[in-house]
Amino acid sequence: MYVVATAGHVDHGKSTLVRRLTGMEPDRWAEERRRGLTIDLGFAWTRLPDGQALAFVDVPGHERFVPNMLAGAGPVAAAMFVVAADEGWRAQSAEHLAALDALGVRHGLLVVTRSDLADPEPARAHALEQLAASTLGAGGAGGTGGAVPSVAVSGRTGAGLDDLLTELVALTHRLPVPDPGSDVRLWVDRSFSVRGAGTVVTGTLTAGTIAVGDTLAVAGRGGGQGERRLVRVRGLQALGEDLRSVQGTARVAVNLRGVDRADLGRGDALVTPDAWRETEVVDVALRYGGGELPGTLVLHIGAAAVPARVRPLGPNAARLTLDRPLPLRTGDRGLLRDPGRHQVAAGLAVLDAAPPELHRRGAARTRARSLAPAVRETNGATDPADSAALTAYVAGLHLREHGLVRRDELRALGLPELPPDSLDVGAGWCAAADHWAKLTGRAPEELAGWEREHPLAAGMPSDVLRQRLGIPAALLPAVAGAAELLLRDGQVRRPGTEATLPPAVEKAVRTVEDDLAAEPFAAPEAARLAELGLGTRELAAAVRAGRLLRVTDTVVLLPDAPDQARRTLGALDQPFTLSQARIALGTTRRVAVPLLELLDERGVTERLPDSSRRLVPRASTSEGR
């Protein structure tokens, strides 16, 4: 299906023309039919001679209802511009063209109506002259510039309708083909209730696919990313038929489960969950005549109309702060309208939907300089919505500003997941190449500083290194690996440092080792350890290095002490008492009691039930032989 919006001055025959083409009544309200003008959006459809379905969004032409016109035209890629032969170019013709130009609509067709009442050529010539200076003229007949195709018709007599259908077929052939696999963003332009069905919304699906049973998120209501309301697609209808799925481009009605009509209205959007980022602050490129813009305007984008505060960033860029968040991406087209003056203030294209904060003095000027290449790209001949150069530049700029960015965040912003000069560093993240080099260079430096401050530590706690580097926990293994560091048991170490002790501690431990080599179970007293300078931290370091075995806080032996004890105790008559064990080991009760408890835990010895006697199991004894 293809979708085309009508445009033109009030009472120039837009609805009459749609009625003749489709046989349907686009004016939905009795008040519209009574007054003979379109107040709200109307919708109708037909089959073109080549069999393609074409839907029309019939927009109001009256000045008071321009916001309604923008809600209908905003999501649509093509326009059928209508000018009456007997009245010619009028005020709302100019405002509608300004709106289409600001929205960047490049595909269109001029239709001169009421040709039975006046010679259509003067109106055609004047209208083509006006259209030539707009994006419709830039698109031209073949999308490369030139005259906008035109046809003269009479809605009353039907003259010229066959030529119009031929031109509409040609127009659909010029339209871009949307990607059915794209993320869904359906701007809602109507919301109503149907008895027995519940809430139904309509909109123009520009890309992607919606299917019955899908779960979508409601965006644009002001909730945070984690607060979005989820709704279920209960039914779908397009061209008056119930369907199981619909692909963009299409006019679609969606029956929803999980939301009340009052909670979903024009300007909200149904989006693929977790695929879009809602933003209240956005940097945009501007297309306007220059001069000073008012501080507050209304942003029209998609079907939404949101008040926005405007902060200039150079001559052709600005930062907009919105009254409520919207799901926006780089390349989105919209316009700023001054409702007080009833005119379009500027067209715009979204550059960055997640811009950095501007707090420091001169930050706005710096930001303007960084955006300048993107502004030139946007205001050039290339349609920004299709510009790989624009999205690549903004992605690179975003990555340089943040250093590390989640790949799904870049996609949610409409940017490539791997910008130029970036690295896929795993765990769903990408990094600017120079930033990653700095991180992997800093990691060993931070570790070396920690080791100097904590010479007896087992290593640097991984959380401390992560915080000092300012990286997410998921990326610490990648940083450690790239920096050739060991990450184990929540500690970061340099390879080969696990068994290293400071010189003073090394000397003291060797003294203890020499003492225990002569008397393996004569654990040094606390006073002896203090004399050697072996406190709690020093002993812990020696234990981690595998040099000593801690039996209790104050009893340390050599690491092979349990094996020696097993051999000695296995040679006793079984079972044996604590006293017999103490004598055989040549030690004191202070050492024998905790040592036997350790041997019990390890299965080297076994304490008999209801007895203070122990034995060395035969298997344990044979292992030691």
Legacy VTK file of the C-alpha trace (Angstrom):
# vtk DataFile Version 3.0
C-alpha trace
ASCII
DATASET POLYDATA
POINTS 625 float
0.000 0.000 0.000
1.042 3.597 -0.619
-0.132 6.602 1.388
-0.508 10.157 0.074
-1.627 13.255 1.989
-3.724 15.961 0.380
-2.682 19.589 0.767
-4.045 22.948 -0.317
-6.276 25.896 0.552
-9.664 25.402 2.179
-12.533 24.604 -0.216
-10.283 23.952 -3.209
-11.844 20.532 -3.687
-9.493 18.163 -1.860
-12.249 16.077 -0.295
-14.341 16.144 -3.479
-11.363 14.873 -5.444
-10.695 12.075 -2.949
-14.364 11.157 -3.071
-14.273 10.870 -6.877
-11.100 8.774 -6.784
-12.199 6.378 -4.064
-15.979 6.460 -3.917
-15.605 6.978 -0.173
-16.583 9.859 2.101
-13.381 11.203 3.749
-15.247 13.731 5.941
-16.017 11.710 9.047
-18.073 14.190 11.000
-21.566 15.437 10.284
-20.342 18.958 11.063
-17.743 18.677 8.308
-20.308 17.586 5.740
-22.762 20.277 6.860
-20.190 23.070 6.623
-18.576 21.741 3.450
-15.011 21.805 4.788
-12.663 19.300 6.399
-12.106 19.954 10.101
-10.270 16.804 11.122
-8.343 14.136 9.261
-10.220 11.987 6.776
-9.147 8.709 5.263
-10.087 6.882 2.093
-8.490 4.430 -0.318
-8.660 2.969 -3.796
-6.973 0.556 -6.200
-4.861 2.163 -8.896
-4.917 0.866 -12.484
-1.770 -1.197 -11.818
-3.492 -2.928 -8.898
-1.598 -1.127 -6.143
-3.580 0.079 -3.131
-3.406 3.829 -2.479
-4.680 5.449 0.711
-5.348 9.169 1.092
-4.993 11.213 4.251
-7.368 14.083 3.567
-6.212 17.027 5.663
-8.145 20.196 6.536
-7.305 23.306 4.553
-8.684 25.949 6.902
-6.151 28.064 8.773
-7.644 27.161 12.153
-7.030 23.487 11.541
-3.409 23.571 10.349
-2.288 21.513 13.410
-4.696 18.791 12.264
-3.224 19.028 8.763
0.282 18.598 10.177
-0.779 15.546 12.194
-1.874 13.873 8.968
0.960 15.003 6.723
3.777 14.511 9.236
4.296 10.756 8.796
3.557 10.707 5.049
6.244 10.715 2.325
4.146 12.094 -0.548
1.545 14.811 -1.108
-1.165 15.552 -3.651
-1.196 19.344 -3.741
-4.548 20.789 -4.774
-5.130 24.272 -6.226
-8.486 25.457 -7.619
-8.393 26.823 -11.187
-10.904 29.543 -10.413
-9.139 30.830 -7.270
-5.486 30.006 -7.811
-2.780 30.220 -5.178
-4.146 31.340 -1.798
-2.979 31.916 1.779
-3.378 28.351 2.992
-1.771 27.069 -0.195
1.354 28.898 0.908
1.178 27.654 4.503
0.594 24.068 3.439
3.532 24.259 1.048
5.687 25.782 3.780
4.728 22.886 6.029
5.507 20.241 3.400
8.789 21.971 2.618
9.687 22.126 6.315
8.813 18.434 6.704
11.100 17.645 3.776
8.389 15.994 1.651
10.124 15.359 -1.703
7.505 13.406 -3.633
4.349 15.025 -4.892
1.843 15.819 -7.572
0.033 19.057 -8.395
-3.675 18.764 -9.158
-5.542 21.795 -10.493
-9.211 21.271 -9.652
-12.413 22.931 -10.888
-10.957 23.135 -14.376
-14.526 23.267 -15.685
-14.970 26.660 -14.024
-11.817 28.415 -15.276
-8.772 27.971 -17.487
-6.425 25.817 -15.333
-3.192 27.003 -16.983
-2.654 30.283 -15.070
-3.232 28.511 -11.726
-0.993 25.631 -12.827
1.862 27.916 -13.871
1.756 29.946 -10.656
1.532 26.853 -8.465
4.421 25.123 -10.238
6.536 28.227 -9.725
5.827 28.073 -5.976
6.417 24.330 -5.754
9.716 24.551 -7.620
11.329 26.411 -4.705
10.359 23.702 -2.184
11.520 20.184 -1.425
8.718 18.972 -3.723
10.521 20.763 -6.553
13.854 19.299 -5.437
12.312 15.833 -5.659
10.819 16.575 -9.070
9.323 14.046 -11.401
12.113 11.562 -11.051
13.430 12.394 -7.633
16.367 14.376 -9.022
14.774 17.791 -9.406
12.700 19.379 -12.143
9.056 20.275 -12.586
6.510 18.690 -10.297
4.097 16.521 -12.338
0.711 18.191 -12.704
-2.741 17.431 -14.044
-5.949 19.453 -14.391
-9.226 17.804 -13.356
-12.857 18.527 -12.677
-14.355 16.857 -9.672
-17.854 17.667 -10.968
-17.529 16.281 -14.501
-14.748 13.737 -13.971
-12.566 15.268 -16.686
-8.871 14.502 -16.246
-9.357 11.749 -13.648
-7.815 9.102 -15.907
-4.724 11.281 -16.331
-4.657 11.791 -12.577
-4.727 8.033 -11.945
-1.835 7.607 -14.379
0.177 10.244 -12.538
-0.640 8.651 -9.190
0.725 5.330 -10.450
3.913 7.105 -11.535
4.116 8.823 -8.135
3.921 5.527 -6.245
6.749 4.169 -8.394
8.964 7.031 -7.222
8.353 6.474 -3.531
11.057 4.756 -1.423
10.433 1.155 -0.444
10.243 0.811 3.363
11.973 -1.960 5.284
9.443 -4.452 6.702
12.017 -5.473 9.313
12.432 -1.975 10.742
11.477 -1.093 14.300
7.841 -0.054 14.496
6.849 3.523 15.295
3.186 4.195 14.581
2.216 7.798 15.296
-1.384 7.801 16.520
-3.662 10.312 14.765
-7.002 8.977 15.989
-8.128 7.055 19.064
-11.629 5.777 19.702
-13.606 2.921 21.244
-15.546 0.247 19.409
-18.327 -1.590 21.240
-17.242 -5.129 21.926
-13.673 -4.519 20.730
-12.262 -1.811 22.982
-9.652 0.784 22.090
-8.764 1.339 18.440
-6.085 3.704 17.139
-5.228 4.665 13.582
-2.066 5.959 11.986
0.289 5.727 9.047
2.747 2.873 9.434
5.808 4.122 7.548
8.032 1.043 8.016
8.200 -2.217 9.920
5.525 -4.831 10.459
2.699 -5.117 12.990
1.033 -8.481 13.560
-1.872 -9.669 15.666
-0.501 -10.801 19.022
2.447 -8.400 18.978
3.340 -6.483 22.120
4.002 -2.779 21.582
4.946 0.015 23.962
3.141 3.329 24.310
5.605 6.207 23.847
5.080 9.926 24.243
3.098 9.883 27.479
5.903 11.266 29.640
6.881 8.069 31.498
10.497 6.933 31.770
11.999 4.169 29.666
11.183 1.594 32.329
7.653 2.950 32.860
6.300 2.534 29.355
2.916 0.916 29.146
2.822 -2.280 27.130
-0.199 -3.093 24.980
-1.169 -6.128 22.969
-2.382 -6.063 19.372
-5.800 -7.659 19.419
-6.716 -6.987 15.809
-5.593 -5.173 12.656
-7.440 -3.580 9.797
-6.238 -1.916 6.604
-8.327 -0.874 3.615
-11.411 -2.017 5.517
-10.185 -5.615 5.796
-9.204 -7.596 8.873
-5.601 -8.758 8.547
-3.163 -10.876 10.540
-0.224 -8.552 9.804
0.451 -5.235 8.089
3.699 -3.929 6.598
4.588 -0.294 6.073
3.717 1.830 4.255
0.061 1.490 5.218
-2.899 3.203 6.784
-3.736 0.896 9.648
-6.280 0.601 12.431
-5.018 -1.277 15.485
-7.330 -2.801 18.080
-5.458 -2.825 21.390
-5.759 -4.772 24.603
-4.385 -3.282 27.820
-5.094 0.414 27.352
-8.091 2.723 27.690
-8.966 5.189 24.961
-8.357 8.059 27.398
-4.753 6.882 27.897
-3.779 7.009 24.235
-4.347 9.871 21.847
-3.085 11.887 18.913
0.647 12.480 19.091
1.397 9.343 21.092
3.157 6.471 19.358
3.119 2.692 19.412
6.700 1.441 19.210
8.701 -1.760 19.286
9.510 -2.292 22.999
13.067 -1.392 24.058
13.954 -0.283 20.512
13.277 3.450 20.839
14.622 6.087 23.177
12.272 8.832 24.328
13.909 12.207 24.673
12.990 15.628 25.992
16.176 17.290 24.693
17.215 17.094 21.055
19.681 18.899 18.792
18.321 19.716 15.338
19.406 21.235 12.040
17.158 24.115 10.940
15.926 25.212 7.524
14.523 28.719 7.696
15.039 32.222 6.441
17.391 33.225 9.232
16.835 35.813 11.919
15.950 35.271 15.535
13.526 32.501 16.412
11.052 32.924 19.271
12.115 31.286 22.506
9.104 28.959 22.536
7.541 27.283 19.501
5.526 24.152 18.820
7.353 21.135 17.445
5.294 19.146 14.929
6.799 15.753 14.197
4.928 12.648 13.173
1.424 13.238 14.510
2.715 14.971 17.644
2.538 18.668 18.493
4.662 19.538 21.540
5.691 22.958 22.899
9.467 23.351 22.767
11.953 25.847 24.162
14.507 26.848 21.537
18.200 27.453 22.242
20.201 28.467 19.149
23.422 26.584 18.394
24.928 28.594 15.602
23.072 29.915 12.544
21.367 26.705 11.406
21.120 24.505 14.499
19.291 24.597 17.793
18.650 22.636 20.945
15.002 21.933 21.671
13.724 21.157 25.162
10.315 19.524 24.836
7.391 19.670 27.224
7.123 15.892 27.026
9.418 13.178 25.697
9.030 11.748 22.204
10.555 8.681 20.482
12.950 10.373 18.039
15.873 9.296 15.892
18.552 10.946 13.795
17.136 11.975 10.419
13.539 12.474 11.605
11.898 15.428 9.892
9.632 17.939 11.588
8.880 21.630 11.805
8.620 24.430 14.320
5.423 26.469 14.129
4.612 29.809 15.699
0.939 29.451 16.693
0.682 33.128 17.601
1.698 34.245 14.114
0.019 31.270 12.411
3.132 30.420 10.429
5.894 27.874 10.044
9.013 29.199 11.756
11.476 26.570 10.519
11.839 23.109 9.154
14.113 20.754 11.015
15.862 17.434 10.953
16.858 15.619 14.124
20.622 15.359 14.515
21.133 13.938 18.018
18.335 12.653 20.224
20.681 12.188 23.210
22.894 15.291 23.194
25.403 16.149 25.942
24.524 18.702 28.604
25.659 22.280 28.087
26.805 23.570 31.470
30.235 25.105 31.006
30.855 28.532 29.586
31.250 28.321 25.821
29.722 24.810 25.672
27.036 25.934 23.210
29.637 27.341 20.791
31.695 24.162 21.043
28.608 22.074 20.390
27.678 24.219 17.391
31.127 23.637 15.858
30.883 19.893 16.366
27.426 19.807 14.754
28.386 21.957 11.767
29.285 19.007 9.440
25.997 17.290 10.305
24.066 20.508 9.608
25.731 20.827 6.191
24.920 17.203 5.404
21.295 17.666 6.480
20.707 20.876 4.536
22.391 19.558 1.411
20.751 17.747 -1.449
20.673 14.395 0.356
17.523 13.418 2.207
18.771 13.119 5.818
16.446 10.226 6.582
18.401 8.152 4.047
21.825 9.657 4.615
24.404 7.143 5.753
26.935 9.972 5.954
24.778 11.888 8.449
24.101 8.948 10.756
27.736 7.821 10.606
28.963 11.292 11.568
26.480 11.694 14.434
27.271 8.189 15.685
30.965 8.985 15.706
30.322 12.290 17.473
28.120 10.570 20.075
30.777 7.924 20.660
33.585 10.471 20.989
31.567 12.383 23.579
30.832 9.290 25.674
33.789 7.013 24.926
31.713 3.898 25.557
28.167 3.349 24.284
25.845 0.373 24.257
25.201 -0.794 20.727
21.459 -1.084 21.316
21.436 2.550 22.485
22.980 3.640 19.182
20.351 1.671 17.302
17.595 3.231 19.403
18.916 6.649 18.336
18.807 5.687 14.663
22.590 5.361 14.436
24.858 2.546 13.197
25.802 0.157 15.973
29.499 0.313 15.047
30.408 3.898 14.101
33.601 4.738 12.197
36.814 4.320 14.243
34.984 2.247 16.855
35.644 -1.169 18.362
33.232 -3.903 19.327
34.478 -4.574 22.858
31.914 -7.228 23.706
28.989 -7.460 26.132
26.911 -5.351 23.726
29.216 -2.308 23.936
31.343 -0.408 21.452
34.160 2.008 22.206
35.937 4.832 20.482
39.297 3.378 19.483
41.359 6.110 21.167
39.246 5.958 24.340
39.714 2.193 24.542
43.471 2.599 24.146
43.503 5.061 27.041
41.462 2.717 29.246
43.699 -0.282 28.617
46.735 1.904 29.240
45.382 3.331 32.484
44.396 -0.009 33.978
47.982 -1.182 34.725
48.839 2.274 36.045
45.904 2.220 38.450
46.877 -1.275 39.576
50.501 -0.248 40.140
49.375 2.689 42.264
47.140 0.422 44.315
49.992 -2.059 44.875
52.215 0.733 46.156
49.520 1.823 48.586
48.536 -1.728 49.591
51.657 -3.905 49.266
50.133 -6.805 51.211
46.789 -6.874 49.376
45.839 -9.938 47.377
45.270 -7.652 44.420
43.215 -4.626 43.520
39.492 -5.140 44.132
37.818 -5.283 40.735
35.102 -2.818 41.767
37.743 -0.253 42.734
39.447 -0.524 39.342
36.098 -0.361 37.550
35.112 2.805 39.419
38.461 4.476 38.805
38.256 3.723 35.092
34.583 4.714 34.916
33.477 1.598 33.030
30.507 -0.773 33.447
31.131 -4.045 35.253
30.395 -6.009 32.084
33.460 -4.511 30.380
36.006 -5.093 33.157
37.027 -8.559 31.848
37.613 -7.088 28.383
39.685 -4.191 29.754
41.718 -6.523 31.982
42.327 -8.909 29.102
43.399 -6.131 26.736
45.724 -4.760 29.453
47.137 -8.266 30.096
45.959 -8.310 33.711
44.524 -11.228 35.659
40.938 -10.948 36.921
40.105 -13.662 39.455
37.928 -13.945 42.560
37.025 -10.256 42.474
40.696 -9.177 42.382
42.868 -7.741 39.625
46.579 -8.684 39.555
49.539 -8.515 37.261
50.643 -11.924 35.978
53.352 -13.496 38.099
52.644 -11.415 41.208
50.471 -13.935 43.036
53.407 -15.312 45.095
55.388 -12.108 45.503
55.919 -10.700 49.017
57.524 -7.407 50.044
61.191 -7.899 51.056
60.619 -7.404 54.829
57.728 -9.875 54.848
59.696 -12.306 52.699
62.571 -12.294 55.223
60.225 -12.871 58.186
58.375 -15.713 56.443
61.653 -17.441 55.626
62.576 -17.306 59.299
59.291 -18.993 60.219
59.832 -21.568 57.472
63.285 -22.358 58.851
61.888 -22.774 62.374
59.087 -25.060 61.188
61.417 -27.094 59.018
63.150 -28.208 62.198
59.963 -28.654 64.259
56.998 -28.892 61.825
54.274 -28.569 64.485
55.898 -26.037 66.813
53.848 -23.116 65.617
55.421 -19.800 66.616
53.802 -17.963 69.515
52.073 -14.638 68.958
55.007 -12.832 70.558
57.412 -14.470 68.120
55.245 -13.448 65.148
55.082 -9.889 66.442
58.826 -9.844 66.909
59.232 -10.826 63.250
56.748 -8.158 62.145
54.154 -10.651 60.963
50.796 -9.135 61.760
47.369 -10.102 60.415
47.876 -8.543 56.971
51.385 -9.937 56.560
50.273 -13.453 57.492
47.302 -13.178 55.111
49.690 -12.239 52.303
51.935 -15.219 53.120
48.935 -17.552 53.125
47.733 -16.180 49.746
51.230 -16.688 48.374
51.047 -20.340 49.459
53.973 -19.981 51.874
52.119 -20.654 55.151
48.988 -22.502 56.273
46.681 -20.682 58.648
45.182 -23.133 61.170
43.721 -20.375 63.370
44.272 -16.629 63.578
47.344 -17.223 65.741
48.493 -20.679 64.598
50.379 -20.979 61.322
52.263 -23.975 59.957
53.861 -24.973 56.684
51.475 -25.863 53.847
52.512 -29.554 53.959
51.744 -29.880 57.682
48.468 -31.848 57.144
50.317 -34.438 55.036
53.050 -34.804 57.620
50.448 -35.128 60.393
48.611 -37.835 58.434
51.750 -39.931 58.138
52.689 -39.472 61.801
49.208 -40.160 63.167
48.670 -43.077 60.790
51.608 -44.859 62.431
49.915 -44.773 65.886
47.799 -47.564 67.284
44.261 -46.762 66.192
42.261 -45.094 67.597
44.313 -42.527 69.467
43.657 -39.735 71.928
44.441 -36.041 71.737
47.242 -36.516 74.208
48.773 -39.318 72.141
48.532 -37.171 69.010
50.100 -34.172 70.770
53.090 -36.247 71.925
53.534 -37.915 68.518
53.487 -34.548 66.750
55.779 -32.944 69.271
53.550 -29.962 69.867
51.332 -28.294 72.438
47.634 -28.441 73.057
47.371 -24.903 71.551
48.386 -26.353 68.196
47.131 -29.943 68.449
43.464 -29.108 69.107
42.871 -26.852 66.067
45.126 -28.993 63.879
43.097 -32.139 64.611
39.866 -30.214 63.937
41.313 -29.165 60.575
42.274 -32.757 59.833
38.738 -33.854 60.753
37.281 -31.326 58.261
39.587 -32.580 55.539
38.820 -36.240 56.226
42.382 -37.010 57.234
41.193 -38.082 60.691
37.850 -39.269 61.960
36.519 -38.654 65.468
34.699 -41.606 66.957
31.107 -41.101 68.145
30.715 -40.345 71.861
34.486 -40.451 72.307
37.458 -38.131 72.398
39.457 -40.675 70.434
40.218 -40.465 66.704
41.562 -42.711 64.005
43.159 -42.238 60.624
41.012 -44.053 58.071
42.811 -46.819 56.268
42.344 -45.141 52.879
43.911 -41.957 54.229
46.839 -43.907 55.644
47.469 -45.737 52.391
47.419 -42.467 50.476
50.322 -41.265 52.554
52.478 -44.324 51.958
LINES 1 626
625 0 1 2 3 4 5 6 7 8 9 10 11 12 13 14 15 16 17 18 19 20 21 22 23 24 25 26 27 28 29 30 31 32 33 34 35 36 37 38 39 40 41 42 43 44 45 46 47 48 49 50 51 52 53 54 55 56 57 58 59 60 61 62 63 64 65 66 67 68 69 70 71 72 73 74 75 76 77 78 79 80 81 82 83 84 85 86 87 88 89 90 91 92 93 94 95 96 97 98 99 100 101 102 103 104 105 106 107 108 109 110 111 112 113 114 115 116 117 118 119 120 121 122 123 124 125 126 127 128 129 130 131 132 133 134 135 136 137 138 139 140 141 142 143 144 145 146 147 148 149 150 151 152 153 154 155 156 157 158 159 160 161 162 163 164 165 166 167 168 169 170 171 172 173 174 175 176 177 178 179 180 181 182 183 184 185 186 187 188 189 190 191 192 193 194 195 196 197 198 199 200 201 202 203 204 205 206 207 208 209 210 211 212 213 214 215 216 217 218 219 220 221 222 223 224 225 226 227 228 229 230 231 232 233 234 235 236 237 238 239 240 241 242 243 244 245 246 247 248 249 250 251 252 253 254 255 256 257 258 259 260 261 262 263 264 265 266 267 268 269 270 271 272 273 274 275 276 277 278 279 280 281 282 283 284 285 286 287 288 289 290 291 292 293 294 295 296 297 298 299 300 301 302 303 304 305 306 307 308 309 310 311 312 313 314 315 316 317 318 319 320 321 322 323 324 325 326 327 328 329 330 331 332 333 334 335 336 337 338 339 340 341 342 343 344 345 346 347 348 349 350 351 352 353 354 355 356 357 358 359 360 361 362 363 364 365 366 367 368 369 370 371 372 373 374 375 376 377 378 379 380 381 382 383 384 385 386 387 388 389 390 391 392 393 394 395 396 397 398 399 400 401 402 403 404 405 406 407 408 409 410 411 412 413 414 415 416 417 418 419 420 421 422 423 424 425 426 427 428 429 430 431 432 433 434 435 436 437 438 439 440 441 442 443 444 445 446 447 448 449 450 451 452 453 454 455 456 457 458 459 460 461 462 463 464 465 466 467 468 469 470 471 472 473 474 475 476 477 478 479 480 481 482 483 484 485 486 487 488 489 490 491 492 493 494 495 496 497 498 499 500 501 502 503 504 505 506 507 508 509 510 511 512 513 514 515 516 517 518 519 520 521 522 523 524 525 526 527 528 529 530 531 532 533 534 535 536 537 538 539 540 541 542 543 544 545 546 547 548 549 550 551 552 553 554 555 556 557 558 559 560 561 562 563 564 565 566 567 568 569 570 571 572 573 574 575 576 577 578 579 580 581 582 583 584 585 586 587 588 589 590 591 592 593 594 595 596 597 598 599 600 601 602 603 604 605 606 607 608 609 610 611 612 613 614 615 616 617 618 619 620 621 622 623 624
